[in-house]
Amino acid sequence: MDLNPDALYIICDKFEPVVAMYKQLIEKLGLKLNILYIAAGSHHLPLKRGCVDYYIDYDSSNEFAILQGSFAVKQMEEYLSDHAAYVGVFTHLKPGCGSMEQLFKEYPGAWQFTFNSYRFEQCLNEEWHEVEYDPKFGFVTDSGWGESFSYHIRGEKLWLSPFFCRK
């Protein structure tokens, strides 16, 4: 798939180092694209309604769901154009597994559908006309060290599921 050089691309994460990493990697590709990089702790962005053509989500749906009780794309709807595409990777865990128990210990108020593949796919099908989602694309059993997946228990499958949606 060729990327439209006339589209507006927005890379957003709550952590500035993550945004900087994406910017550096994208610049290495030498793409001639209109990209806006934003480091923000919420989805209340300084954007005009309907201006986003491609929304790229690498796990912001779960990050958002842990604290807000819905998937991130619901908060982005006002910014999406009539022909927008939504692409990304959704990470999920087996319901009731030890990692989910640990997540709810660390975040007692977390939304019950956080990391739930079935509910995420249901949300995609409710909101988007064209949906491609592969819930069993691949997994890792060691998510590394750090804050991002502190609740993930080494050895349990953390699924990585790519998706592509279009209005």
Summary of the structure (lengths in Angstrom):
residues: 167
radius of gyration: 16.1
end to end distance: 16.8
largest distance: 45.6
contacts: 444
relative contact order: 0.16
helix: 31%
strand: 29%
